[in-house]
Amino acid sequence: MRRKHLRLAALALAVTVSFLFPLQGAGAATLAELQQEQTRLEEEKKENDEKLAALKDDRDKQLEYKNALDSQVSNLERQIDSLTAQITALDASIEEKNAAIAEKQRNIDEDVETLKERLCAIYMMGDASTLEILLQSESVIDMAQKVELLNIITEHDTKLIARLTEDMEAIAAERAEIEGEKEQVAAARGELESSRTELAAVQAEADRVLAELNQSVASVQAESDRIAAAKADADKAVDDWLADYYASQQQPSGGGSSGSGGYTSTGNFTWPVPGFTRLTTRFQEWTYGGYHRGIDIASTGGRSIYGAPIVAADSGVVIKAGWNNSYGNCVYIDHGGGYVTRYAHASSLAVSQGQTVTKGQTIAYVGNTGDSFGAHLHFEVILNGTLKNPMSYFS
């Protein structure tokens, strides 16, 4: 991203505070715990708002102001992560309740059919009174057996009706819970969008203050050279890994990889972050002593991209998913036909190595991990081991 050089100066001054919230662990928390954490984060944000207001107009406290802004960015990112986890938990709960309702409905249908058969049999045979049973009995033993049978039948029908009533009441209760949870999902999604908008504004203010701080820095060339060297090493490691991967697939020359699960891509890709279209760094643009290997997709229209779903550009198999040095949390997908795509700097991953994915499926969430200076998705397209301009493959 073009604003990266601004960040370097702050690194030289040692004024930037970085935070990383592990969303992966949120999946193990209960919905109540997630909502409690959300409340705590909102209280923390309120306190920080007051601190920002006190520091903003004091020129002598710009460094402290910048650190407070960074803290606010981190808080909002964590709130977005928490809200995303809550939505996921609520969606899972709704799906579970729908499955339970379906099972109860099957039981009700079976019980209704059984009751229909019983009523039909009673109608066809005629209902015998206890007196008729006594008069028609051939002996005391015969009479006792018939009375016992009548009691069993009556008890069975009573239990059947009671079970039907219980299941129908349970379904009504679960449907009411589902409606309540759907309202919670809608509220959480609204709060998520609000948090993204606020995050974009706070990040813009942090960038402005950082630009002012950088005016007092004479040179950051040494730090720039260090990052360029580290980036070059990371890029080489990625290239070496891909070369080994292609070799391991024993592909014919120009034929692409055989590790795509049988799928063969045509190179017609879908946009990897729906709803966010602004490019901050383009393919082959010069950055940090080298040419950019893909495209960077960032916040759009005043909405922060942090936490937005990243989707598979095409169907295929995940060949790598995890931490990848300067790329942070990263996913590689083999689409067949020689095509591999890479998605870097994610806040968290939604897939694992070896998993088959379909075009448009969520595979990760946009973050700010690795050598990243602001939330964005770094997206690459590799064809038979050669980097290509991703913009050439979107329909």
FENQUIVEN-V6501 format. One record per residue. N is the residue number from 0. RES is the residue in one small letter. SS is DSSP state (H for helix, E for strand, L for the rest). PHI is phi in whole degrees, 0 to 359 (* if undefined). Layout:
# FENQUIVEN-V6501
n={N;N}
res={RES;RES}
ss={SS;SS}
phi={PHI;PHI}
This chain:
# FENQUIVEN-V6501
n={0;1;2;3;4;5;6;7;8;9;10;11;12;13;14;15;16;17;18;19;20;21;22;23;24;25;26;27;28;29;30;31;32;33;34;35;36;37;38;39;40;41;42;43;44;45;46;47;48;49;50;51;52;53;54;55;56;57;58;59;60;61;62;63;64;65;66;67;68;69;70;71;72;73;74;75;76;77;78;79;80;81;82;83;84;85;86;87;88;89;90;91;92;93;94;95;96;97;98;99;100;101;102;103;104;105;106;107;108;109;110;111;112;113;114;115;116;117;118;119;120;121;122;123;124;125;126;127;128;129;130;131;132;133;134;135;136;137;138;139;140;141;142;143;144;145;146;147;148;149;150;151;152;153;154;155;156;157;158;159;160;161;162;163;164;165;166;167;168;169;170;171;172;173;174;175;176;177;178;179;180;181;182;183;184;185;186;187;188;189;190;191;192;193;194;195;196;197;198;199;200;201;202;203;204;205;206;207;208;209;210;211;212;213;214;215;216;217;218;219;220;221;222;223;224;225;226;227;228;229;230;231;232;233;234;235;236;237;238;239;240;241;242;243;244;245;246;247;248;249;250;251;252;253;254;255;256;257;258;259;260;261;262;263;264;265;266;267;268;269;270;271;272;273;274;275;276;277;278;279;280;281;282;283;284;285;286;287;288;289;290;291;292;293;294;295;296;297;298;299;300;301;302;303;304;305;306;307;308;309;310;311;312;313;314;315;316;317;318;319;320;321;322;323;324;325;326;327;328;329;330;331;332;333;334;335;336;337;338;339;340;341;342;343;344;345;346;347;348;349;350;351;352;353;354;355;356;357;358;359;360;361;362;363;364;365;366;367;368;369;370;371;372;373;374;375;376;377;378;379;380;381;382;383;384;385;386;387;388;389;390;391;392;393;394}
res={m;r;r;k;h;l;r;l;a;a;l;a;l;a;v;t;v;s;f;l;f;p;l;q;g;a;g;a;a;t;l;a;e;l;q;q;e;q;t;r;l;e;e;e;k;k;e;n;d;e;k;l;a;a;l;k;d;d;r;d;k;q;l;e;y;k;n;a;l;d;s;q;v;s;n;l;e;r;q;i;d;s;l;t;a;q;i;t;a;l;d;a;s;i;e;e;k;n;a;a;i;a;e;k;q;r;n;i;d;e;d;v;e;t;l;k;e;r;l;c;a;i;y;m;m;g;d;a;s;t;l;e;i;l;l;q;s;e;s;v;i;d;m;a;q;k;v;e;l;l;n;i;i;t;e;h;d;t;k;l;i;a;r;l;t;e;d;m;e;a;i;a;a;e;r;a;e;i;e;g;e;k;e;q;v;a;a;a;r;g;e;l;e;s;s;r;t;e;l;a;a;v;q;a;e;a;d;r;v;l;a;e;l;n;q;s;v;a;s;v;q;a;e;s;d;r;i;a;a;a;k;a;d;a;d;k;a;v;d;d;w;l;a;d;y;y;a;s;q;q;q;p;s;g;g;g;s;s;g;s;g;g;y;t;s;t;g;n;f;t;w;p;v;p;g;f;t;r;l;t;t;r;f;q;e;w;t;y;g;g;y;h;r;g;i;d;i;a;s;t;g;g;r;s;i;y;g;a;p;i;v;a;a;d;s;g;v;v;i;k;a;g;w;n;n;s;y;g;n;c;v;y;i;d;h;g;g;g;y;v;t;r;y;a;h;a;s;s;l;a;v;s;q;g;q;t;v;t;k;g;q;t;i;a;y;v;g;n;t;g;d;s;f;g;a;h;l;h;f;e;v;i;l;n;g;t;l;k;n;p;m;s;y;f;s}
ss={L;L;L;H;H;H;H;H;H;H;H;H;H;L;L;L;L;L;L;L;L;L;H;H;H;H;H;H;L;L;H;H;H;H;H;H;H;H;H;H;H;H;H;H;H;H;H;H;H;H;H;H;H;H;H;L;L;L;H;H;H;H;H;H;H;H;H;H;H;H;H;H;H;H;H;H;H;H;H;H;H;H;H;H;H;H;H;H;H;H;H;H;H;H;H;H;H;H;H;H;H;H;H;H;H;H;H;H;H;H;H;H;H;H;H;H;H;H;H;H;H;H;H;H;H;L;L;L;L;H;H;H;H;H;H;H;L;L;L;H;H;H;H;H;H;H;H;H;H;H;H;H;H;H;H;H;H;H;H;H;H;H;H;H;H;H;H;H;H;H;H;H;H;H;H;H;H;H;H;H;H;H;H;H;H;H;H;H;H;H;H;H;H;H;H;H;H;H;H;H;H;H;H;H;H;H;H;H;H;H;H;H;H;H;L;L;L;L;L;L;H;H;H;H;H;H;H;H;H;H;H;H;H;H;H;H;H;H;H;H;H;H;H;H;H;H;H;H;L;L;L;L;L;L;L;L;L;L;L;L;L;L;L;L;L;L;L;L;E;L;L;L;L;L;L;L;L;E;E;E;E;L;L;L;L;E;E;L;L;E;E;L;L;L;E;E;E;E;L;E;L;L;E;L;L;L;L;L;E;E;E;L;L;L;L;E;E;E;E;E;E;E;E;L;H;H;H;L;E;E;E;E;E;E;E;E;L;L;E;E;E;E;E;E;E;E;E;E;E;L;L;L;L;L;L;E;E;L;L;L;L;E;E;E;E;E;E;L;L;L;L;L;L;L;L;E;E;E;E;E;E;E;E;L;L;E;E;E;L;H;H;H;H;E;L}
phi={*;293;279;299;296;295;294;298;296;294;296;296;275;56;247;266;255;248;231;224;261;283;297;306;286;293;298;274;278;280;299;298;294;297;292;295;296;299;298;297;295;295;294;297;295;299;297;290;302;296;294;298;299;287;265;304;266;262;298;286;244;296;296;295;298;296;297;295;297;299;297;292;301;299;299;294;298;292;296;298;299;295;296;299;295;297;299;298;295;294;299;295;296;297;297;295;293;297;294;295;297;299;293;296;295;296;297;298;300;294;294;297;297;297;294;300;297;296;297;296;294;297;295;293;272;85;275;267;279;299;297;296;296;296;291;270;288;276;203;297;295;298;297;299;296;290;297;299;298;298;297;297;297;298;296;298;295;297;295;297;294;297;294;301;298;297;295;292;294;296;297;299;294;292;294;295;296;299;299;296;290;296;295;296;298;299;295;295;295;296;293;298;296;297;295;295;296;294;298;298;292;294;297;297;294;297;296;297;296;297;297;294;296;291;296;266;264;289;204;234;297;298;294;297;297;297;294;299;294;297;294;298;297;295;297;295;298;296;298;296;298;296;299;297;296;301;296;293;277;52;284;290;304;76;267;82;281;259;262;265;74;92;276;237;286;260;83;258;258;266;296;283;228;305;91;233;236;282;264;257;220;259;298;68;288;284;215;48;72;200;272;294;271;207;234;251;252;234;304;228;59;79;251;288;277;302;85;292;295;259;247;294;293;202;289;161;236;288;258;202;209;158;285;221;52;295;278;65;291;220;232;245;232;267;259;80;68;90;273;228;242;230;233;241;72;294;285;202;249;246;225;227;300;92;281;275;234;251;303;91;284;293;243;191;229;300;217;214;264;74;279;226;237;123;299;191;253;266;238;234;237;240;241;52;87;248;294;236;287;303;295;276;242;260;279}
